[in-house]
Amino acid sequence: MKGFFKKSQTALNDTRKVQETYETSLLGDSLEMVLSKKSGQKVFRDFLKSEFCEENLDFWLACKKYQTFDSLKERTRIAASIYEEFIRDESPKQVNLDFNTIETIRQSLGQPGPSCFVVAEKKIYILMESCSFPRFIETEPYKLFINSISKQRGLKRNRMAVRLKIPVEDFKVNPLLLGKQD
């Protein structure tokens, strides 16, 4: 009987994990969602700082801000600043970009267009999304952030309604999860 209880508990835990994953996916579990909120940017930046790579987010935000400038004079000044701070060799917050991307940006600094940093911005975003973000979503600050966002969106009430409508007992247990019977 002990074996059955243990297997049933394992199946219940697996069901809870699926339910938590579903609930998180309702919030749009993505870097894009986190970065769309000021509070998300702050908590993600704090995490990146703990991993010694906050310059990636700082660069990405600077690129987003750069795209809002219309005047060539403003763009030229801001582009030079971004290059000096994040791209130039030995810069204080140098981001990890390949030679061709850096060279393309360097050549466009004389008359930078609105898309001067688009390729570099996308590369850094992908780097954050594929390397840092998977570790970030496992942290307590991320879970607190998601909890606060879900409260703001009223999803807590919706999740409770889902839980009431679909009790755990109604989930069919996959026999493969149970393993061998004792």
Disulfide bonds with the S-S distance in Angstrom:
none
